[in-house]
Structure formats: C-alpha cells, structure tokens
Amino acid sequence: MKKRSDIRKGAGCTKYKFGATPEGKVKQAIVTALQIAKDHGLPIWWTMPAANGSGETGLGDFLVCLNGDLIFIEAKAEHGRLSKAQERVKMEVEEANGTYLVVRGEEEAARLTTALMRMV
C-alpha cells in the first residue's frame, strides 16, 4: 500500500488530477505511460516539481529517473510550444548529455512507454 508521502511525491502514482485542458490530458497520459513502464518492471521513479514559483523555471513537468538516468519530460498540447525558460533548460540539459523530452499530444504520450523501454 502506498504511503501518503508516496502519493504526494508521485512515486508511481496514477492518482494525479489534471484539468480537462489538452495539456492536462497529455499529463494524465504521461502518468499512465510511466505507470505502465513501472508495471513492466522498468527501474523507474518520477515526480512532478512544484510549479509555484519557488524553484527554477523550465525544468519540465516530470522529473524521471530511469535506470539511474535523469530525464526531464515536458507535456504540451499537440501544437504547444516551449517557453523561453523551457528552451533554455532543454538546451542546457542536452549540452550536459542529458535527456529532455517534449511530449506533444496524447498520441505521443501513449508511445512514451515504448520509448522508455528502448532507453534501458
């Protein structure tokens, strides 16, 4: 049984409540993909950093640790664009040989599990 702190931190939890916006639907589809990856035995953990202005902007909607590698995932509606801060962080992460994924639309989110499996 998940502890309350696990649910709050997102440790494999599918209980997130997102709005009915196109981006909210993408976020829910990403959570589902992450949970499926975990259910298939991938060594994966994730959380959603607080977006309340107290931390760095542009980090992505999800921080994922997959087999020891840190992955940033930004959810966007199908034609959504990255903010300047997100573009900056994406560039900095990639310059450090890291991974910053932009998932646009529910169809891309549905393919995320397969993409993650290929990364292991």
Secondary structure by P-SEA (a helix, b strand, c coil): cccaaaaaaccccccccccccaaaaaaaaaaaaaaaaaaacccbbbbbcccccccccccccbbbbcccbbbbbbbbcccccccaaaaaaaaaaaaacbbbbbbccaaaaaaaaaaaaaac
